[in-house]
Amino acid sequence: NAGVTQTPKFQVLKTGQSMTLQCAQDMNHNSMYWYRQDPGMGLRLIYYSASEGTTDKGEVPNGYNVSRLNKREFSLRLESAAPSQTSVYFCASSEGRGTPRETQYFGPGTRLLVL
Amino acid sequence: DQQVKQNSPSLSVQEGRISILNCDYTNSMFDYFLWYKKYPAEGPTFLISISSIKDKNEDGRFTVFLNKSAKHLSLHIVPSQPGDSAVYFCAASVRGAQKLVFGQGTRLTINP
């Protein structure tokens, strides 16, 4: 039982390049989330998916797109990377329909550097 | 606009003593609060939570206190152990809202 897995662990991009961060969970959770963590800023919600087939914007969605491929997988895409997107990205999942009272389980993170 | 603030970036405590981590919030609509713990190169893990209808919640060595009038919560760890060295995030949510709002985090170091 791996929980929440993320790939890649680390990535370096040049400005303007695109990439997709992958996330998968094996806990049969309905809700999934993407956060970014920046020094002095805590974790900020980028996008979330309350259930398969639905996605909604969080606090900082600009420059990102997401796809809830199926119940297990939730990907985050950067179409044209910018240095401001240098960050650590965390994927998380929770059991129900996204009520924050549920525990969110986090993946180990993807460290992204945009030059 | 930082709605959840952890004003101490770091805290150092001797092993066996009490660690107190603080968190302030500005949004009076927050009604559920959580603490997460994060080790280096790992994702955050849930530690303890409290609903606004309570003023205290205890789980083993960890106790969270909520002072709604002061819009302040704190996490007490007693006794502190070396394995408690980590970054601690407080988070809050509004009833019915999807997202958690996180504080900046406090790095706790437990010294032997």
Interface residues (C-beta under 8 A of the other chain):
Chain A: V4 G40 M41 G42 L43 R44 L45 Y48 A50 D56 G58 E59 F90 A92 G98 P100 R101 T103 Q104 Y105 F106 G107 P108 G109
Chain B: V4 Q6 P9 Y32 L34 A41 E42 G43 P44 T45 F46 S49 S51 F89 A91 S93 A97 Q98 K99 L100 V101 F102 G103 Q104 G105
